[in-house]
Amino acid sequence: MLNNEGDGVLTREVRLSKPGSGPGTYDYELQLKYGETGTPAEPPAVPGDGWKPFYKPCSS
């Protein structure tokens, strides 16, 4: 299960079960082995002078 806890952190919970039986119960050991926690990548901040240092204008 992929949870968004509301503070920008995504948590992947591991709940192993058999096909067709729904999510299994929470298991701390499996969570440590297969679970993940992290934040989504954020776009780079725009430099103060814009993107001029990186791109040449198409027209002048």
Secondary structure, DSSP 8 states (H G I E B T S, - for coil): -EEE-SSS-EEE------TTS------HHHHHHH-EEE---------TTTTTTT---S--
